[in-house]
């Protein structure tokens, strides 16, 4: 039994190192997040609830409040492309600047998580994305899903307004 133990330990170590050597997101494996929503008739107290999963080990997990702000005339918001960053001890993302859009005079405070989710006006957003076919991906637009959630929460006080603002921003800036 004791002679087999070193062989067993080496086999386990090789297996573990093989697992960690694998690509973390092979291109043929989909990325998804899932929206979780409950309307007032689905909860025992009549409240409305929303949440979502963020199925990515690269995404940050801290939570903080981004305060409301007043912005000077002519101010802009930097748009970023989120790219994989494997330079640190744990895979993460880096954000490369890809352009600017006009800022509005006042932005609301919001709860900032991996995907911003709630603002001071009680507007809540949960997103549901999927990897999709690579043939449908484009680098032409300035606004990704994460930035769109941020822009809607900063600029909107109702869900109806957020849908309208999202449509206008995407039509204009992609």
Rosetta blueprint (number, residue, H / E / L):
1 X L
2 X H
3 X H
4 X H
5 X H
6 X H
7 X H
8 X H
9 X H
10 X H
11 X H
12 X H
13 X H
14 X H
15 X H
16 X H
17 X H
18 X H
19 X H
20 X H
21 X L
22 X L
23 X L
24 X L
25 X L
26 X L
27 X L
28 X L
29 X L
30 X L
31 X L
32 X E
33 X L
34 X L
35 X E
36 X E
37 X E
38 X E
39 X L
40 X L
41 X L
42 X L
43 X L
44 X L
45 X L
46 X L
47 X L
48 X L
49 X E
50 X E
51 X E
52 X E
53 X L
54 X L
55 X L
56 X L
57 X L
58 X L
59 X L
60 X L
61 X L
62 X L
63 X L
64 X E
65 X E
66 X E
67 X L
68 X L
69 X E
70 X E
71 X L
72 X L
73 X L
74 X L
75 X L
76 X E
77 X E
78 X E
79 X E
80 X E
81 X E
82 X E
83 X E
84 X E
85 X E
86 X L
87 X L
88 X L
89 X L
90 X L
91 X L
92 X E
93 X E
94 X E
95 X E
96 X E
97 X E
98 X E
99 X E
100 X E
101 X E
102 X E
103 X L
104 X L
105 X L
106 X E
107 X E
108 X L
109 X L
110 X E
111 X E
112 X E
113 X L
114 X L
115 X L
116 X L
117 X L
118 X E
119 X E
120 X L
121 X L
122 X L
123 X L
124 X E
125 X L
126 X L
127 X L
128 X L
129 X L
130 X E
131 X L
132 X L
133 X L
134 X H
135 X H
136 X H
137 X L
138 X L
139 X L
140 X L
141 X L
142 X L
143 X L
144 X L
145 X H
146 X H
147 X H
148 X H
149 X H
150 X H
151 X H
152 X H
153 X H
154 X H
155 X H
156 X L
157 X L
158 X L
159 X H
160 X H
161 X H
162 X H
163 X H
164 X H
165 X H
166 X H
167 X H
168 X H
169 X H
170 X H
171 X H
172 X H
173 X H
174 X L
